[in-house]
Every structure is written in structure tokens, then in C-alpha cells.
Amino acid sequence: MFELRYANDWDMYYSKMDSTEQDKIWKKIQQLKNPVKARHLKHGIPLFVKEVGQYRICFREKEKIREILFAGNHKQYEKWYNAIEISL
């Protein structure tokens, strides 16, 4: 079982979604407490992406802690990814 933590601005896009979309994504976030398959964001970087239809959830995993970094749609994900890629 993993403990979930949340980055300060993880919900920048999530908070602007309608409640139906939020519910769908929130259920997937809660599933991250259990072992799930997720792809690496990029080789050599300890970040993972879980896809939920057209939405993406990005998280970092360390020991038994998963920190949610981002939740939003594909376009928002690309914008977020490009911003963090510069800082990596």
C-alpha cells in the first residue's frame, strides 16, 4: 500500500474541471494507493504517468510514497511537461 501526498500546485488544472471529470480522476488517484501499472514520463527520470481516457495523472514514487504532481487533460499535460522539462 502506498501513501499519497500532493505537490502544492498539483490541482492547477484539476480544480478547473467540472465535477464529473474530477470524480473520474479522483477515483484513479485513489487507486494509486495500490500497485498499478504506469509508464515512465521519460527514461532516467523517476516520474510516472497514469492515463485516464484523455486525462493524465503524473506522480513521483519513492519507497512507499506516491506524490501527485499533476492532473489534467492531454493539452494541459503537454504544457506542464514542457515546463518541467526545462527545469530537469
C-alpha positions as CSV (number, residue, x, y, z in Angstrom):
1,M,0.0,0.0,0.0
2,F,1.3,3.5,-0.9
3,E,0.7,6.7,1.0
4,L,-0.5,9.5,-1.3
5,R,0.9,13.1,-1.0
6,Y,0.2,16.0,-3.2
7,A,2.5,18.7,-4.6
8,N,1.5,22.3,-3.9
9,D,0.2,23.1,-7.3
10,W,-0.9,19.6,-8.5
11,D,-4.5,20.7,-8.9
12,M,-3.9,23.8,-11.0
13,Y,-5.9,22.3,-13.9
14,Y,-7.9,19.7,-11.9
15,S,-9.6,22.4,-9.9
16,K,-11.0,24.0,-13.1
17,M,-12.7,20.8,-14.3
18,D,-16.3,20.0,-13.9
19,S,-17.3,17.7,-11.1
20,T,-17.9,14.7,-13.3
21,E,-14.4,14.8,-14.6
22,Q,-13.0,15.5,-11.2
23,D,-14.8,12.4,-9.8
24,K,-13.4,10.2,-12.5
25,I,-9.8,11.4,-12.0
26,W,-10.1,11.3,-8.2
27,K,-11.1,7.6,-8.3
28,K,-8.0,6.9,-10.4
29,I,-5.8,8.9,-8.0
30,Q,-7.2,6.9,-5.1
31,Q,-6.3,3.7,-7.0
32,L,-2.6,4.8,-6.9
33,K,-2.6,3.7,-3.2
34,N,-2.3,0.2,-4.6
35,P,0.3,-1.1,-7.1
36,V,-0.7,-0.1,-10.6
37,K,1.0,-0.1,-14.0
38,A,2.1,3.3,-15.1
39,R,4.6,4.4,-17.7
40,H,7.8,6.4,-17.1
41,L,7.5,10.0,-18.0
42,K,10.9,9.8,-19.6
43,H,13.8,7.3,-19.4
44,G,16.0,8.0,-16.4
45,I,13.5,10.3,-14.6
46,P,11.6,8.9,-11.6
47,L,8.3,10.3,-12.7
48,F,5.3,8.2,-13.9
49,V,2.2,8.9,-15.9
50,K,-1.2,7.2,-15.5
51,E,-3.6,7.7,-18.3
52,V,-7.4,8.1,-17.6
53,G,-9.0,8.5,-21.0
54,Q,-7.9,11.8,-22.3
55,Y,-6.6,12.8,-18.9
56,R,-3.2,12.3,-17.3
57,I,-2.0,11.9,-13.7
58,C,1.7,12.4,-13.1
59,F,3.3,11.2,-9.9
60,R,6.7,10.6,-8.3
61,E,7.3,7.4,-6.4
62,K,9.8,7.0,-3.6
63,E,9.7,4.0,-1.3
64,K,6.0,3.6,-0.2
65,I,5.1,7.2,-1.0
66,R,3.5,8.5,-4.3
67,E,3.4,12.2,-4.7
68,I,0.8,13.5,-7.2
69,L,2.4,16.3,-9.3
70,F,-0.2,16.9,-12.0
71,A,-3.8,16.0,-13.1
72,G,-5.3,17.4,-16.3
73,N,-6.1,16.8,-19.9
74,H,-3.6,16.0,-22.6
75,K,-3.1,19.6,-23.8
76,Q,-2.5,20.7,-20.2
77,Y,-0.2,17.8,-19.7
78,E,1.9,18.8,-22.7
79,K,2.2,22.4,-21.4
80,W,3.1,21.1,-17.9
81,Y,5.6,18.6,-19.3
82,N,7.3,21.2,-21.4
83,A,7.6,23.5,-18.4
84,I,9.2,20.8,-16.1
85,E,11.4,19.5,-18.9
86,I,13.2,22.8,-19.0
87,S,13.8,22.6,-15.2
88,L,15.1,19.0,-15.3
